[in-house]
Amino acid sequence: MKLSSKTHYGLMACHILGVNYPDVSVSASALEGQIAVSGKYLEKIMRMLSKRNIVSATRGANGGYFLAKSPAQISIGEIVRALE
């Protein structure tokens, strides 16, 4: 199975958020740097994941992205279906 770049970056982002779950949210700029993807493209991916209730975001100085539920409750298939 061949995955799109959008799915590949989305899986990488969810992995980073899962490593930091539930302690801290990860800023968009930190995700951009770790994944090496543009901010606009990352925003589109995170919006798609947010619509499926996989990730959430908070605004403000300490804001960022975080998983909406425990990493154990999120399957790779769920992420792939949200982005494909």
Buried (B, 14 or more C-beta within 10 A) or exposed (E): EEEEEBBBBBBBBBBBBBEBBEEEBBBBEBBBEEBEBEEEBBEBBBEBBBEBEBBBBEEEEEEBBBBBEEEEEBEEEBBBEBBE
